[in-house]
Amino acid sequence: MNDISKQRSIMMGKVKGKNTKLEQSVSKVLWRKGFRYRKNVTSLFGKPDIAIKKYRVVIFIDSCFWHGCESHFKLPLKNPEYWNRKIQRNIARDSEVSSYYLNNIWILIRIWEHDLKTHFDLCIYFICKMTITSH
């Protein structure tokens, strides 16, 4: 492995998979609004970013890169076969997880990273509305 590959490997290893800044922002606002939740619940299928079990609501915050956003995902030039397989598997897993929750009568909320960055307040409103109307 050359120096550039080692450096890239170190950088990719530092990418957070949970408790990202966006997740923290959403969860803090929900807490202030009185919603009690758990984060990254390992006992629930797919480990939702936020779960409000009282209302059977699961929230997934999908990053544009790792979840293959049609508008923003760019396949890396280095090792494109690996990355294509990786991202396609993530997309397939997202579909499996979504089907599970929809088939088991949970409220499933998936929010793209870019939506939170451009329309944060609207996303929070949507989450609150979906959660309140679920019971």
N, C-alpha and C positions, 0 to 999 in steps of 0.2 A: 504494500500500500504506500503510495507516494505521500508527500507532505500535504498536498491539496486535499487528497482523499481523507487523510487523517483529520485535517482541520474540519472538513465538511461533516465527517462522522461525529466529531465532538460537538459541533453546532447543532446537528439534528438531534443528538442525545439530550440537549438542553431544552428542546421544545416541550412545553408543558402539555400534558394530556388531560389534566383536570385542574380545577380551580384557576382557570385563566382569568384575565382581567375582565373580560366580558361576562363570564359566569359570576364573578364577584360583584360586578355592577348590578346585574339582574337580581341576584339573591339579596343584596342589601336593600334594594328598593322593595322587593316583595316582603321582606321582613318588616320594613318600616310601615308597609300597608297592612300588616297584621297576619300575613300568611306564614304558617309554620311548615317547614319543609326539611328534607334531608338532601345532602348533596352526594353525588356519585354513589348511589345506593347499590351495593354489591349483591344484595338479596333480590333485587329486581332485574329482570331480563334486560340485557343491553347496558346495564349500569347508567341509568339516566343522570344527566348533569344535575337536575333538580327534580325531586319527587315530592308531591303534596299528597301523601297517602290518604288523608282524611277525605279528599275530594276525588281520589283516583285520577290524579293528573301527573303526567310525566312530561318533562321539558328537556329537549335536546338542543344544544346550541352547536350548530354545525359550522366548522370553519370552511372557508371557501377552498383551501388547498386540500385538506385531508378528506373532505367529503365530495370533492369533484364538482364544485359549482360550475354550472354551464356558462355563466357569465364571466367568472374570474379565474378559473383553474387554468394553469399553464403547465403542461408536461415538462419536467426538467430535461435539459439537453443531455445531461450525464445519466447514463443507465436508464433510458426511457422505457425499456421493456419491464424492468423491475417496478418502476413507478406506476406504469399503466396497470400492471397486475395488482399492485398494492391498492391503488385508488379504486379500481373496479371492484375489488373484494370489499372495500369499505362501503361502497355504494350498495352492493348486494346485501351486506350485513345491515345497513340502515333500512333497507326494504324489509328484511326478515323481522327486525325489531319493530318497525312500524306495523306490520301485519299482526304481530303478536298482540300488541296493545289494542289495536282496533278490534281484533277478534275477541278480546277479553274485556271489552267494554270499559276501557280507560280513555280518558281524554289525552290525546297525544298532541303535543305542541313541538314542532320543529321550527327553529328560527335560524336563518342564515346569518353568519357573521356580518355580511355587508348590510343586511337589514337593520341589525342592531346599531351598526356604526352610523347609518344615515337616518334612521327613524326610531331612535331608542324609545322615546315617549310613547309612540304609537305601538311598538312591540309590547311594552309594559301594559298599556291599556288593553291590548288584545289578550295577553296572558291573564290579566285580572278578570276580564269579561268572560273568558272561557272557563276559568276556575269557578267563578261565582255562579254562572249558569249551569254548571255541571251537577249541582246538588239540588 
